[in-house]
Amino acid sequence: AAGVPKPRKHHALDAVLMAFAMLDAVARSNAERRSKGLQEWPVRIGVHSGKVMAPGHDVKQVNFASVIDIAAHLQKLADPGTVVISEEALAGI
């Protein structure tokens, strides 16, 4: 997660940039796999931004469920090779 364990002012932008870097890396890998007749990896990415509780200091429990659930739903909406970004993440860019 971009912004865990320490909050980052531009965490949403960091997450989106990371998503596009991941797509680029997979595209390069897929080109190589295609040239060898291997199956390509269809990657879909969902990016969401929200508050989470993370371990550290006095926090004993990790609560990523709602943020990750939303990102997972966004990922399901993405076409292969694309990124879907929530309004919350977009607002943080």
Sequence and secondary structure as in RCSB ss.txt:
>XXXX:A:sequence
AAGVPKPRKHHALDAVLMAFAMLDAVARSNAERRSKGLQEWPVRIGVHSGKVMAPGHDVKQVNFASVIDIAAHLQ
KLADPGTVVISEEALAGI
>XXXX:A:secstr
 TT SS  TTHHHHHHHHHHHHHHHHHHHHHHHHHTT      EEEE     B SBTTB   B HHHHHHHHHHH
HHS TTEEEE HHHHHT 
